[in-house]
């Protein structure tokens, strides 16, 4: 009986932490990479050089949180490199919001989803 309780507790703890990690990435994608019909997502607004300093700071904070998570699949080194490039590009935008070339390259959805999304 005690082992059953312990096992249930372990499943609850590890299951919850795994669900939380998946939720962080998913939440960031929903909040900043998707938008209601007829509206541009924040990432597109920033890609177009129309992001405010607050928009850029919001994305930086979100991407830094995402970088701490584990991807659904793929190599950790690839995940780290892609997130590092994305974070560096956003930091560059903080200096010049119109210089979007690095951000546009780093925010490529397919380049990240293909190797890391389950």
HELIX and SHEET records of a PDB file:
HELIX    1   1 UNK A    2  UNK A   32  1                                  31    
HELIX    2   2 UNK A   42  UNK A   47  1                                   6    
HELIX    3   3 UNK A   53  UNK A   67  1                                  15    
HELIX    4   4 UNK A   76  UNK A   95  1                                  20    
HELIX    5   5 UNK A  101  UNK A  106  1                                   6    
HELIX    6   6 UNK A  109  UNK A  116  1                                   8    
END                                                                             
